[in-house]
Amino acid sequence: MTERPNTLTAATVVRTARPTPHLIRLVLGGGELTGLPVGAYTDHYVKFVFPPAGVTYPHPVDMATIRREFPAEQWPRLRAYTVRAWDAAAGELTVDVVHHGDEGLAGPWAAALRPGDPVLFRSEERRVGKECSERCRSRWSPYH
């Protein structure tokens, strides 16, 4: 089993949209997205990083360094979101966040984001290969 990456990716909000009243679509870009390993597996997700108020981390941000050099109350909270789209040519990553109003962590955060705002995340993939996904889809699909 491969080890999870510890280095976090810094991105910038390119644009946001509201496809529905309770869904916020984030489009992220930036130089650190170049070569992002999205697409090797059928399901890719990111874990957005939410540092406690007033806490900043040295760049490049590394989770092992944070856990080693910061007290536990200054560790970030992480929330996982499935990647909706990855445009390698444009270097844009799209993620949808449900917005339930002022409650919760990620929804209010996403609602407040504006183009140019920084975003930190850890990129991960679920370990399901494409061949399994295609086999499962063909077996369970009503269209086979």
ROPA-135677 format. One record per atom (N, C-alpha, C): residue number from 0; residue in one letter; atom name; x, y, z. Coordinates in Angstrom, 3 decimals. Example, Ala and Ser with C-alpha at 12.3 -4.5 7.8 and 13.67 -1.06 7.14 Angstrom:
% ROPA-135677
+-----+------+------+----------+----------+----------+
!  nr ! rest ! atom !       c1 !       c2 !       c3 !
+-----+------+------+----------+----------+----------+
!   0 !    A !    N !   13.190 !   -5.690 !    7.800 !
!   0 !    A !   CA !   12.300 !   -4.500 !    7.800 !
!   0 !    A !    C !   13.200 !   -3.300 !    7.800 !
!   1 !    S !    N !   12.850 !   -2.250 !    7.080 !
!   1 !    S !   CA !   13.670 !   -1.060 !    7.140 !
!   1 !    S !    C !   12.900 !    0.030 !    7.870 !
+-----+------+------+----------+----------+----------+
This chain:
% ROPA-135677
+-----+------+------+----------+----------+----------+
!  nr ! rest ! atom !       c1 !       c2 !       c3 !
+-----+------+------+----------+----------+----------+
!   0 !    M !    N !    0.842 !   -1.175 !    0.000 !
!   0 !    M !   CA !    0.000 !    0.000 !    0.000 !
!   0 !    M !    C !    0.886 !    1.236 !    0.000 !
!   1 !    T !    N !    0.553 !    2.199 !   -0.827 !
!   1 !    T !   CA !    1.371 !    3.405 !   -0.894 !
!   1 !    T !    C !    1.022 !    4.338 !    0.245 !
!   2 !    E !    N !    2.002 !    5.143 !    0.607 !
!   2 !    E !   CA !    1.829 !    6.099 !    1.686 !
!   2 !    E !    C !    1.087 !    7.332 !    1.182 !
!   3 !    R !    N !    0.213 !    7.882 !    2.005 !
!   3 !    R !   CA !   -0.488 !    9.096 !    1.633 !
!   3 !    R !    C !    0.488 !   10.253 !    1.545 !
!   4 !    P !    N !    0.238 !   11.160 !    0.580 !
!   4 !    P !   CA !    1.132 !   12.317 !    0.489 !
!   4 !    P !    C !    0.948 !   13.218 !    1.696 !
!   5 !    N !    N !    2.051 !   13.760 !    2.188 !
!   5 !    N !   CA !    1.976 !   14.663 !    3.332 !
!   5 !    N !    C !    2.052 !   16.121 !    2.927 !
!   6 !    T !    N !    2.614 !   16.384 !    1.751 !
!   6 !    T !   CA !    2.740 !   17.759 !    1.304 !
!   6 !    T !    C !    1.407 !   18.237 !    0.751 !
!   7 !    L !    N !    1.014 !   19.412 !    1.180 !
!   7 !    L !   CA !   -0.258 !   19.964 !    0.741 !
!   7 !    L !    C !   -0.061 !   20.803 !   -0.512 !
!   8 !    T !    N !   -1.103 !   20.885 !   -1.313 !
!   8 !    T !   CA !   -1.090 !   21.664 !   -2.538 !
!   8 !    T !    C !   -1.748 !   23.014 !   -2.281 !
!   9 !    A !    N !   -1.065 !   24.081 !   -2.686 !
!   9 !    A !   CA !   -1.626 !   25.435 !   -2.590 !
!   9 !    A !    C !   -2.240 !   25.778 !   -3.937 !
!  10 !    A !    N !   -3.492 !   26.199 !   -3.919 !
!  10 !    A !   CA !   -4.190 !   26.598 !   -5.133 !
!  10 !    A !    C !   -4.816 !   27.966 !   -4.914 !
!  11 !    T !    N !   -5.357 !   28.504 !   -5.989 !
!  11 !    T !   CA !   -6.033 !   29.796 !   -5.946 !
!  11 !    T !    C !   -7.416 !   29.632 !   -6.557 !
!  12 !    V !    N !   -8.393 !   30.288 !   -5.977 !
!  12 !    V !   CA !   -9.737 !   30.251 !   -6.535 !
!  12 !    V !    C !   -9.721 !   31.016 !   -7.857 !
!  13 !    V !    N !  -10.100 !   30.331 !   -8.940 !
!  13 !    V !   CA !  -10.200 !   30.961 !  -10.255 !
!  13 !    V !    C !  -11.589 !   31.580 !  -10.403 !
!  14 !    R !    N !  -12.600 !   30.783 !  -10.038 !
!  14 !    R !   CA !  -13.985 !   31.268 !  -10.083 !
!  14 !    R !    C !  -14.862 !   30.349 !   -9.243 !
!  15 !    T !    N !  -16.017 !   30.857 !   -8.887 !
!  15 !    T !   CA !  -17.025 !   30.065 !   -8.198 !
!  15 !    T !    C !  -18.335 !   30.215 !   -8.957 !
!  16 !    A !    N !  -19.216 !   29.244 !   -8.767 !
!  16 !    A !   CA !  -20.537 !   29.294 !   -9.395 !
!  16 !    A !    C !  -21.534 !   28.636 !   -8.465 !
!  17 !    R !    N !  -22.810 !   28.905 !   -8.706 !
!  17 !    R !   CA !  -23.912 !   28.303 !   -7.944 !
!  17 !    R !    C !  -24.819 !   27.550 !   -8.912 !
!  18 !    P !    N !  -24.491 !   26.292 !   -9.236 !
!  18 !    P !   CA !  -25.361 !   25.531 !  -10.147 !
!  18 !    P !    C !  -26.768 !   25.339 !   -9.585 !
!  19 !    T !    N !  -26.866 !   25.260 !   -8.253 !
!  19 !    T !   CA !  -28.158 !   25.193 !   -7.560 !
!  19 !    T !    C !  -28.036 !   26.089 !   -6.328 !
!  20 !    P !    N !  -29.151 !   26.410 !   -5.689 !
!  20 !    P !   CA !  -29.066 !   27.299 !   -4.514 !
!  20 !    P !    C !  -28.200 !   26.768 !   -3.368 !
!  21 !    H !    N !  -28.032 !   25.443 !   -3.278 !
!  21 !    H !   CA !  -27.282 !   24.875 !   -2.161 !
!  21 !    H !    C !  -25.991 !   24.183 !   -2.591 !
!  22 !    L !    N !  -25.513 !   24.505 !   -3.785 !
!  22 !    L !   CA !  -24.287 !   23.894 !   -4.275 !
!  22 !    L !    C !  -23.349 !   24.986 !   -4.771 !
!  23 !    I !    N !  -22.118 !   24.948 !   -4.271 !
!  23 !    I !   CA !  -21.104 !   25.910 !   -4.680 !
!  23 !    I !    C !  -20.032 !   25.156 !   -5.454 !
!  24 !    R !    N !  -19.821 !   25.564 !   -6.686 !
!  24 !    R !   CA !  -18.801 !   24.950 !   -7.524 !
!  24 !    R !    C !  -17.541 !   25.803 !   -7.455 !
!  25 !    L !    N !  -16.443 !   25.194 !   -6.991 !
!  25 !    L !   CA !  -15.158 !   25.871 !   -6.888 !
!  25 !    L !    C !  -14.271 !   25.427 !   -8.038 !
!  26 !    V !    N !  -13.711 !   26.379 !   -8.745 !
!  26 !    V !   CA !  -12.727 !   26.078 !   -9.773 !
!  26 !    V !    C !  -11.407 !   26.655 !   -9.271 !
!  27 !    L !    N !  -10.428 !   25.759 !   -9.093 !
!  27 !    L !   CA !   -9.137 !   26.133 !   -8.530 !
!  27 !    L !    C !   -8.049 !   26.026 !   -9.579 !
!  28 !    G !    N !   -7.043 !   26.885 !   -9.470 !
!  28 !    G !   CA !   -5.919 !   26.867 !  -10.389 !
!  28 !    G !    C !   -4.641 !   27.211 !   -9.658 !
!  29 !    G !    N !   -3.569 !   27.367 !  -10.405 !
!  29 !    G !   CA !   -2.282 !   27.726 !   -9.818 !
!  29 !    G !    C !   -1.193 !   26.770 !  -10.243 !
!  30 !    G !    N !    0.022 !   27.231 !  -10.122 !
!  30 !    G !   CA !    1.184 !   26.474 !  -10.567 !
!  30 !    G !    C !    1.373 !   25.135 !   -9.885 !
!  31 !    E !    N !    0.944 !   25.008 !   -8.639 !
!  31 !    E !   CA !    1.146 !   23.742 !   -7.925 !
!  31 !    E !    C !    0.214 !   22.639 !   -8.421 !
!  32 !    L !    N !   -0.779 !   22.991 !   -9.242 !
!  32 !    L !   CA !   -1.676 !   21.982 !   -9.791 !
!  32 !    L !    C !   -1.085 !   21.285 !  -11.013 !
!  33 !    T !    N !   -0.012 !   21.842 !  -11.566 !
!  33 !    T !   CA !    0.639 !   21.233 !  -12.728 !
!  33 !    T !    C !    1.091 !   19.821 !  -12.362 !
!  34 !    G !    N !    0.679 !   18.864 !  -13.167 !
!  34 !    G !   CA !    1.069 !   17.479 !  -12.929 !
!  34 !    G !    C !    0.292 !   16.790 !  -11.824 !
!  35 !    L !    N !   -0.783 !   17.399 !  -11.357 !
!  35 !    L !   CA !   -1.610 !   16.775 !  -10.319 !
!  35 !    L !    C !   -2.049 !   15.394 !  -10.805 !
!  36 !    P !    N !   -1.852 !   14.349 !  -10.019 !
!  36 !    P !   CA !   -2.120 !   12.995 !  -10.505 !
!  36 !    P !    C !   -3.597 !   12.615 !  -10.456 !
!  37 !    V !    N !   -4.440 !   13.398 !  -11.102 !
!  37 !    V !   CA !   -5.870 !   13.103 !  -11.149 !
!  37 !    V !    C !   -6.128 !   12.235 !  -12.373 !
!  38 !    G !    N !   -6.950 !   11.215 !  -12.211 !
!  38 !    G !   CA !   -7.317 !   10.378 !  -13.339 !
!  38 !    G !    C !   -6.673 !    9.012 !  -13.351 !
!  39 !    A !    N !   -5.703 !    8.771 !  -12.481 !
!  39 !    A !   CA !   -5.074 !    7.452 !  -12.434 !
!  39 !    A !    C !   -6.060 !    6.410 !  -11.909 !
!  40 !    Y !    N !   -7.019 !    6.839 !  -11.129 !
!  40 !    Y !   CA !   -8.040 !    5.963 !  -10.578 !
!  40 !    Y !    C !   -9.403 !    6.539 !  -10.942 !
!  41 !    T !    N !  -10.438 !    5.768 !  -10.724 !
!  41 !    T !   CA !  -11.765 !    6.203 !  -11.143 !
!  41 !    T !    C !  -12.378 !    7.246 !  -10.230 !
!  42 !    D !    N !  -11.914 !    7.330 !   -9.013 !
!  42 !    D !   CA !  -12.519 !    8.250 !   -8.059 !
!  42 !    D !    C !  -11.398 !    9.007 !   -7.355 !
!  43 !    H !    N !  -11.329 !   10.297 !   -7.582 !
!  43 !    H !   CA !  -10.279 !   11.098 !   -6.982 !
!  43 !    H !    C !  -10.919 !   12.118 !   -6.056 !
!  44 !    Y !    N !  -10.278 !   12.372 !   -4.945 !
!  44 !    Y !   CA !  -10.815 !   13.377 !   -4.034 !
!  44 !    Y !    C !   -9.691 !   14.222 !   -3.461 !
!  45 !    V !    N !  -10.108 !   15.360 !   -2.929 !
!  45 !    V !   CA !   -9.174 !   16.242 !   -2.241 !
!  45 !    V !    C !   -9.662 !   16.423 !   -0.817 !
!  46 !    K !    N !   -8.720 !   16.685 !    0.063 !
!  46 !    K !   CA !   -9.071 !   17.026 !    1.439 !
!  46 !    K !    C !   -8.702 !   18.487 !    1.636 !
!  47 !    F !    N !   -9.734 !   19.341 !    1.732 !
!  47 !    F !   CA !   -9.488 !   20.747 !    1.994 !
!  47 !    F !    C !   -8.955 !   20.902 !    3.407 !
!  48 !    V !    N !   -8.059 !   21.856 !    3.579 !
!  48 !    V !   CA !   -7.376 !   22.094 !    4.849 !
!  48 !    V !    C !   -7.940 !   23.369 !    5.470 !
!  49 !    F !    N !   -8.390 !   23.259 !    6.714 !
!  49 !    F !   CA !   -8.962 !   24.392 !    7.432 !
!  49 !    F !    C !   -8.132 !   24.669 !    8.686 !
!  50 !    P !    N !   -7.145 !   25.581 !    8.578 !
!  50 !    P !   CA !   -6.344 !   25.912 !    9.765 !
!  50 !    P !    C !   -7.206 !   26.650 !   10.793 !
!  51 !    P !    N !   -6.914 !   26.497 !   12.066 !
!  51 !    P !   CA !   -7.611 !   27.286 !   13.072 !
!  51 !    P !    C !   -7.383 !   28.782 !   12.828 !
!  52 !    A !    N !   -8.313 !   29.586 !   13.250 !
!  52 !    A !   CA !   -8.204 !   31.040 !   13.074 !
!  52 !    A !    C !   -6.887 !   31.551 !   13.648 !
!  53 !    G !    N !   -6.201 !   32.370 !   12.858 !
!  53 !    G !   CA !   -4.960 !   32.984 !   13.307 !
!  53 !    G !    C !   -3.718 !   32.131 !   13.161 !
!  54 !    V !    N !   -3.866 !   30.888 !   12.676 !
!  54 !    V !   CA !   -2.713 !   30.001 !   12.539 !
!  54 !    V !    C !   -2.269 !   29.985 !   11.078 !
!  55 !    T !    N !   -0.981 !   30.190 !   10.847 !
!  55 !    T !   CA !   -0.418 !   30.068 !    9.507 !
!  55 !    T !    C !    0.701 !   29.034 !    9.553 !
!  56 !    Y !    N !    0.888 !   28.367 !    8.431 !
!  56 !    Y !   CA !    1.893 !   27.323 !    8.334 !
!  56 !    Y !    C !    2.981 !   27.730 !    7.352 !
!  57 !    P !    N !    4.229 !   27.270 !    7.573 !
!  57 !    P !   CA !    5.313 !   27.582 !    6.634 !
!  57 !    P !    C !    5.070 !   26.887 !    5.293 !
!  58 !    H !    N !    5.551 !   27.515 !    4.224 !
!  58 !    H !   CA !    5.365 !   26.945 !    2.894 !
!  58 !    H !    C !    6.671 !   26.315 !    2.427 !
!  59 !    P !    N !    6.720 !   25.156 !    1.826 !
!  59 !    P !   CA !    5.555 !   24.342 !    1.506 !
!  59 !    P !    C !    4.979 !   23.695 !    2.761 !
!  60 !    V !    N !    3.674 !   23.565 !    2.747 !
!  60 !    V !   CA !    2.974 !   23.033 !    3.914 !
!  60 !    V !    C !    3.052 !   21.512 !    3.885 !
!  61 !    D !    N !    3.461 !   20.954 !    4.986 !
!  61 !    D !   CA !    3.635 !   19.513 !    5.100 !
!  61 !    D !    C !    2.953 !   19.050 !    6.388 !
!  62 !    M !    N !    2.046 !   18.092 !    6.277 !
!  62 !    M !   CA !    1.292 !   17.632 !    7.449 !
!  62 !    M !    C !    2.202 !   17.038 !    8.518 !
!  63 !    A !    N !    3.245 !   16.332 !    8.127 !
!  63 !    A !   CA !    4.154 !   15.756 !    9.124 !
!  63 !    A !    C !    4.845 !   16.862 !    9.921 !
!  64 !    T !    N !    5.228 !   17.939 !    9.241 !
!  64 !    T !   CA !    5.856 !   19.076 !    9.924 !
!  64 !    T !    C !    4.875 !   19.744 !   10.868 !
!  65 !    I !    N !    3.650 !   19.920 !   10.409 !
!  65 !    I !   CA !    2.625 !   20.539 !   11.265 !
!  65 !    I !    C !    2.433 !   19.712 !   12.527 !
!  66 !    R !    N !    2.308 !   18.404 !   12.367 !
!  66 !    R !   CA !    2.068 !   17.538 !   13.538 !
!  66 !    R !    C !    3.271 !   17.494 !   14.479 !
!  67 !    R !    N !    4.463 !   17.662 !   13.904 !
!  67 !    R !   CA !    5.679 !   17.617 !   14.714 !
!  67 !    R !    C !    5.950 !   18.954 !   15.415 !
!  68 !    E !    N !    5.670 !   20.081 !   14.743 !
!  68 !    E !   CA !    6.093 !   21.389 !   15.249 !
!  68 !    E !    C !    4.979 !   22.256 !   15.835 !
!  69 !    F !    N !    3.745 !   21.861 !   15.657 !
!  69 !    F !   CA !    2.632 !   22.654 !   16.181 !
!  69 !    F !    C !    1.879 !   21.851 !   17.233 !
!  70 !    P !    N !    1.368 !   22.523 !   18.275 !
!  70 !    P !   CA !    0.533 !   21.808 !   19.246 !
!  70 !    P !    C !   -0.755 !   21.334 !   18.576 !
!  71 !    A !    N !   -1.339 !   20.271 !   19.092 !
!  71 !    A !   CA !   -2.513 !   19.642 !   18.475 !
!  71 !    A !    C !   -3.656 !   20.631 !   18.232 !
!  72 !    E !    N !   -3.836 !   21.608 !   19.100 !
!  72 !    E !   CA !   -4.937 !   22.564 !   18.916 !
!  72 !    E !    C !   -4.709 !   23.495 !   17.714 !
!  73 !    Q !    N !   -3.494 !   23.472 !   17.152 !
!  73 !    Q !   CA !   -3.213 !   24.279 !   15.960 !
!  73 !    Q !    C !   -3.159 !   23.439 !   14.682 !
!  74 !    W !    N !   -3.471 !   22.168 !   14.786 !
!  74 !    W !   CA !   -3.535 !   21.326 !   13.599 !
!  74 !    W !    C !   -4.791 !   21.686 !   12.812 !
!  75 !    P !    N !   -4.728 !   21.566 !   11.502 !
!  75 !    P !   CA !   -5.909 !   21.894 !   10.704 !
!  75 !    P !    C !   -6.957 !   20.792 !   10.758 !
!  76 !    R !    N !   -8.169 !   21.168 !   10.425 !
!  76 !    R !   CA !   -9.234 !   20.193 !   10.208 !
!  76 !    R !    C !   -9.259 !   19.919 !    8.712 !
!  77 !    L !    N !   -9.536 !   18.689 !    8.334 !
!  77 !    L !   CA !   -9.577 !   18.283 !    6.930 !
!  77 !    L !    C !  -10.975 !   17.786 !    6.589 !
!  78 !    R !    N !  -11.427 !   18.105 !    5.379 !
!  78 !    R !   CA !  -12.711 !   17.607 !    4.889 !
!  78 !    R !    C !  -12.518 !   17.127 !    3.454 !
!  79 !    A !    N !  -13.012 !   15.925 !    3.168 !
!  79 !    A !   CA !  -12.831 !   15.312 !    1.852 !
!  79 !    A !    C !  -13.971 !   15.662 !    0.900 !
!  80 !    Y !    N !  -13.589 !   15.944 !   -0.349 !
!  80 !    Y !   CA !  -14.552 !   16.241 !   -1.415 !
!  80 !    Y !    C !  -14.099 !   15.561 !   -2.697 !
!  81 !    T !    N !  -15.051 !   14.973 !   -3.414 !
!  81 !    T !   CA !  -14.764 !   14.318 !   -4.683 !
!  81 !    T !    C !  -14.477 !   15.362 !   -5.757 !
!  82 !    V !    N !  -13.473 !   15.090 !   -6.563 !
!  82 !    V !   CA !  -13.154 !   15.971 !   -7.682 !
!  82 !    V !    C !  -14.250 !   15.808 !   -8.738 !
!  83 !    R !    N !  -14.855 !   16.908 !   -9.122 !
!  83 !    R !   CA !  -15.883 !   16.881 !  -10.163 !
!  83 !    R !    C !  -15.245 !   16.851 !  -11.548 !
!  84 !    A !    N !  -14.201 !   17.653 !  -11.733 !
!  84 !    A !   CA !  -13.539 !   17.706 !  -13.033 !
!  84 !    A !    C !  -12.088 !   18.137 !  -12.865 !
!  85 !    W !    N !  -11.254 !   17.655 !  -13.786 !
!  85 !    W !   CA !   -9.858 !   18.058 !  -13.836 !
!  85 !    W !    C !   -9.533 !   18.377 !  -15.287 !
!  86 !    D !    N !   -9.177 !   19.614 !  -15.555 !
!  86 !    D !   CA !   -8.785 !   20.057 !  -16.887 !
!  86 !    D !    C !   -7.279 !   20.281 !  -16.847 !
!  87 !    A !    N !   -6.519 !   19.254 !  -17.256 !
!  87 !    A !   CA !   -5.056 !   19.325 !  -17.187 !
!  87 !    A !    C !   -4.510 !   20.425 !  -18.092 !
!  88 !    A !    N !   -5.123 !   20.621 !  -19.255 !
!  88 !    A !   CA !   -4.635 !   21.636 !  -20.195 !
!  88 !    A !    C !   -4.759 !   23.039 !  -19.603 !
!  89 !    A !    N !   -5.870 !   23.305 !  -18.928 !
!  89 !    A !   CA !   -6.086 !   24.625 !  -18.317 !
!  89 !    A !    C !   -5.505 !   24.694 !  -16.912 !
!  90 !    G !    N !   -5.180 !   23.529 !  -16.330 !
!  90 !    G !   CA !   -4.685 !   23.503 !  -14.956 !
!  90 !    G !    C !   -5.764 !   23.888 !  -13.957 !
!  91 !    E !    N !   -7.007 !   23.434 !  -14.222 !
!  91 !    E !   CA !   -8.136 !   23.784 !  -13.350 !
!  91 !    E !    C !   -8.772 !   22.540 !  -12.746 !
!  92 !    L !    N !   -8.968 !   22.603 !  -11.449 !
!  92 !    L !   CA !   -9.591 !   21.545 !  -10.673 !
!  92 !    L !    C !  -10.949 !   22.041 !  -10.193 !
!  93 !    T !    N !  -11.998 !   21.256 !  -10.436 !
!  93 !    T !   CA !  -13.349 !   21.657 !  -10.044 !
!  93 !    T !    C !  -13.866 !   20.732 !   -8.954 !
!  94 !    V !    N !  -14.389 !   21.321 !   -7.891 !
!  94 !    V !   CA !  -14.935 !   20.590 !   -6.755 !
!  94 !    V !    C !  -16.251 !   21.254 !   -6.357 !
!  95 !    D !    N !  -17.269 !   20.441 !   -6.064 !
!  95 !    D !   CA !  -18.557 !   20.960 !   -5.601 !
!  95 !    D !    C !  -18.658 !   20.820 !   -4.090 !
!  96 !    V !    N !  -19.167 !   21.865 !   -3.441 !
!  96 !    V !   CA !  -19.356 !   21.874 !   -1.994 !
!  96 !    V !    C !  -20.818 !   22.205 !   -1.714 !
!  97 !    V !    N !  -21.464 !   21.382 !   -0.896 !
!  97 !    V !   CA !  -22.849 !   21.656 !   -0.514 !
!  97 !    V !    C !  -22.848 !   22.752 !    0.540 !
!  98 !    H !    N !  -23.767 !   23.695 !    0.370 !
!  98 !    H !   CA !  -23.872 !   24.829 !    1.301 !
!  98 !    H !    C !  -25.202 !   24.738 !    2.042 !
!  99 !    H !    N !  -25.121 !   24.490 !    3.340 !
!  99 !    H !   CA !  -26.306 !   24.358 !    4.187 !
!  99 !    H !    C !  -26.589 !   25.643 !    4.954 !
! 100 !    G !    N !  -26.108 !   26.756 !    4.492 !
! 100 !    G !   CA !  -26.289 !   28.022 !    5.208 !
! 100 !    G !    C !  -25.066 !   28.291 !    6.069 !
! 101 !    D !    N !  -25.291 !   28.888 !    7.220 !
! 101 !    D !   CA !  -24.192 !   29.290 !    8.096 !
! 101 !    D !    C !  -23.676 !   28.159 !    8.976 !
! 102 !    E !    N !  -24.253 !   26.976 !    8.867 !
! 102 !    E !   CA !  -23.844 !   25.831 !    9.683 !
! 102 !    E !    C !  -22.699 !   25.087 !    9.004 !
! 103 !    G !    N !  -21.889 !   24.436 !    9.805 !
! 103 !    G !   CA !  -20.832 !   23.593 !    9.264 !
! 103 !    G !    C !  -19.535 !   24.328 !    9.019 !
! 104 !    L !    N !  -18.590 !   23.602 !    8.480 !
! 104 !    L !   CA !  -17.245 !   24.131 !    8.255 !
! 104 !    L !    C !  -17.025 !   24.530 !    6.797 !
! 105 !    A !    N !  -17.232 !   23.610 !    5.873 !
! 105 !    A !   CA !  -16.869 !   23.854 !    4.473 !
! 105 !    A !    C !  -17.874 !   24.720 !    3.723 !
! 106 !    G !    N !  -19.151 !   24.572 !    3.988 !
! 106 !    G !   CA !  -20.161 !   25.346 !    3.264 !
! 106 !    G !    C !  -19.987 !   26.849 !    3.423 !
! 107 !    P !    N !  -19.955 !   27.374 !    4.652 !
! 107 !    P !   CA !  -19.739 !   28.805 !    4.829 !
! 107 !    P !    C !  -18.389 !   29.278 !    4.281 !
! 108 !    W !    N !  -17.366 !   28.440 !    4.414 !
! 108 !    W !   CA !  -16.048 !   28.766 !    3.866 !
! 108 !    W !    C !  -16.127 !   28.922 !    2.353 !
! 109 !    A !    N !  -16.748 !   27.946 !    1.676 !
! 109 !    A !   CA !  -16.859 !   27.995 !    0.215 !
! 109 !    A !    C !  -17.682 !   29.200 !   -0.232 !
! 110 !    A !    N !  -18.738 !   29.528 !    0.512 !
! 110 !    A !   CA !  -19.590 !   30.664 !    0.151 !
! 110 !    A !    C !  -18.834 !   31.985 !    0.228 !
! 111 !    A !    N !  -17.846 !   32.054 !    1.087 !
! 111 !    A !   CA !  -17.090 !   33.298 !    1.279 !
! 111 !    A !    C !  -15.918 !   33.437 !    0.301 !
! 112 !    L !    N !  -15.554 !   32.355 !   -0.406 !
! 112 !    L !   CA !  -14.399 !   32.409 !   -1.303 !
! 112 !    L !    C !  -14.661 !   33.317 !   -2.498 !
! 113 !    R !    N !  -13.607 !   34.009 !   -2.909 !
! 113 !    R !   CA !  -13.646 !   34.895 !   -4.082 !
! 113 !    R !    C !  -12.435 !   34.591 !   -4.960 !
! 114 !    P !    N !  -12.521 !   34.907 !   -6.256 !
! 114 !    P !   CA !  -11.352 !   34.698 !   -7.118 !
! 114 !    P !    C !  -10.098 !   35.337 !   -6.523 !
! 115 !    G !    N !   -9.023 !   34.567 !   -6.553 !
! 115 !    G !   CA !   -7.752 !   35.026 !   -5.991 !
! 115 !    G !    C !   -7.493 !   34.533 !   -4.582 !
! 116 !    D !    N !   -8.528 !   34.030 !   -3.897 !
! 116 !    D !   CA !   -8.341 !   33.526 !   -2.531 !
! 116 !    D !    C !   -7.510 !   32.240 !   -2.549 !
! 117 !    P !    N !   -6.639 !   32.053 !   -1.550 !
! 117 !    P !   CA !   -5.830 !   30.824 !   -1.479 !
! 117 !    P !    C !   -6.623 !   29.670 !   -0.882 !
! 118 !    V !    N !   -6.305 !   28.463 !   -1.325 !
! 118 !    V !   CA !   -6.932 !   27.241 !   -0.830 !
! 118 !    V !    C !   -5.826 !   26.196 !   -0.693 !
! 119 !    L !    N !   -5.834 !   25.474 !    0.411 !
! 119 !    L !   CA !   -4.900 !   24.363 !    0.616 !
! 119 !    L !    C !   -5.670 !   23.054 !    0.573 !
! 120 !    F !    N !   -5.065 !   22.036 !   -0.048 !
! 120 !    F !   CA !   -5.687 !   20.718 !   -0.026 !
! 120 !    F !    C !   -4.637 !   19.639 !   -0.162 !
! 121 !    R !    N !   -5.043 !   18.447 !    0.234 !
! 121 !    R !   CA !   -4.243 !   17.252 !    0.013 !
! 121 !    R !    C !   -4.983 !   16.436 !   -1.035 !
! 122 !    S !    N !   -4.268 !   15.993 !   -2.051 !
! 122 !    S !   CA !   -4.872 !   15.248 !   -3.150 !
! 122 !    S !    C !   -4.719 !   13.759 !   -2.894 !
! 123 !    E !    N !   -5.812 !   13.030 !   -3.058 !
! 123 !    E !   CA !   -5.777 !   11.588 !   -2.842 !
! 123 !    E !    C !   -6.697 !   10.907 !   -3.841 !
! 124 !    E !    N !   -6.471 !    9.618 !   -4.034 !
! 124 !    E !   CA !   -7.347 !    8.862 !   -4.905 !
! 124 !    E !    C !   -7.811 !    7.620 !   -4.170 !
! 125 !    R !    N !   -9.014 !    7.194 !   -4.489 !
! 125 !    R !   CA !   -9.491 !    5.927 !   -3.958 !
! 125 !    R !    C !   -8.786 !    4.839 !   -4.755 !
! 126 !    R !    N !   -8.514 !    3.740 !   -4.146 !
! 126 !    R !   CA !   -7.684 !    2.699 !   -4.754 !
! 126 !    R !    C !   -8.503 !    1.699 !   -5.572 !
! 127 !    V !    N !   -9.411 !    2.182 !   -6.359 !
! 127 !    V !   CA !  -10.181 !    1.316 !   -7.231 !
! 127 !    V !    C !   -9.684 !    1.550 !   -8.641 !
! 128 !    G !    N !   -9.171 !    0.516 !   -9.280 !
! 128 !    G !   CA !   -8.640 !    0.656 !  -10.632 !
! 128 !    G !    C !   -9.745 !    0.836 !  -11.658 !
! 129 !    K !    N !   -9.378 !    1.349 !  -12.814 !
! 129 !    K !   CA !  -10.348 !    1.601 !  -13.878 !
! 129 !    K !    C !  -11.027 !    0.320 !  -14.324 !
! 130 !    E !    N !  -10.265 !   -0.772 !  -14.407 !
! 130 !    E !   CA !  -10.852 !   -2.012 !  -14.883 !
! 130 !    E !    C !  -11.947 !   -2.512 !  -13.951 !
! 131 !    C !    N !  -11.782 !   -2.350 !  -12.643 !
! 131 !    C !   CA !  -12.818 !   -2.760 !  -11.700 !
! 131 !    C !    C !  -14.047 !   -1.884 !  -11.864 !
! 132 !    S !    N !  -13.829 !   -0.599 !  -11.995 !
! 132 !    S !   CA !  -14.949 !    0.314 !  -12.152 !
! 132 !    S !    C !  -15.744 !   -0.007 !  -13.411 !
! 133 !    E !    N !  -15.051 !   -0.289 !  -14.517 !
! 133 !    E !   CA !  -15.746 !   -0.612 !  -15.758 !
! 133 !    E !    C !  -16.506 !   -1.922 !  -15.618 !
! 134 !    R !    N !  -15.903 !   -2.911 !  -14.967 !
! 134 !    R !   CA !  -16.556 !   -4.196 !  -14.768 !
! 134 !    R !    C !  -17.788 !   -4.031 !  -13.891 !
! 135 !    C !    N !  -17.661 !   -3.263 !  -12.799 !
! 135 !    C !   CA !  -18.787 !   -3.056 !  -11.894 !
! 135 !    C !    C !  -19.902 !   -2.271 !  -12.587 !
! 136 !    R !    N !  -19.515 !   -1.268 !  -13.358 !
! 136 !    R !   CA !  -20.504 !   -0.457 !  -14.065 !
! 136 !    R !    C !  -21.273 !   -1.328 !  -15.051 !
! 137 !    S !    N !  -20.585 !   -2.210 !  -15.776 !
! 137 !    S !   CA !  -21.272 !   -3.017 !  -16.771 !
! 137 !    S !    C !  -22.193 !   -4.027 !  -16.102 !
! 138 !    R !    N !  -21.811 !   -4.527 !  -14.941 !
! 138 !    R !   CA !  -22.646 !   -5.510 !  -14.260 !
! 138 !    R !    C !  -23.888 !   -4.870 !  -13.669 !
! 139 !    W !    N !  -23.756 !   -3.665 !  -13.132 !
! 139 !    W !   CA !  -24.863 !   -3.026 !  -12.429 !
! 139 !    W !    C !  -25.636 !   -2.037 !  -13.290 !
! 140 !    S !    N !  -25.128 !   -1.716 !  -14.449 !
! 140 !    S !   CA !  -25.780 !   -0.734 !  -15.296 !
! 140 !    S !    C !  -27.082 !   -1.301 !  -15.871 !
! 141 !    P !    N !  -28.160 !   -0.505 !  -15.853 !
! 141 !    P !   CA !  -29.409 !   -0.962 !  -16.466 !
! 141 !    P !    C !  -29.324 !   -0.943 !  -17.985 !
! 142 !    Y !    N !  -28.208 !   -0.419 !  -18.539 !
! 142 !    Y !   CA !  -28.070 !   -0.262 !  -19.982 !
! 142 !    Y !    C !  -27.178 !   -1.315 !  -20.625 !
! 143 !    H !    N !  -26.754 !   -2.351 !  -19.884 !
! 143 !    H !   CA !  -25.853 !   -3.332 !  -20.484 !
! 143 !    H !    C !  -26.605 !   -4.409 !  -21.252 !
+-----+------+------+----------+----------+----------+
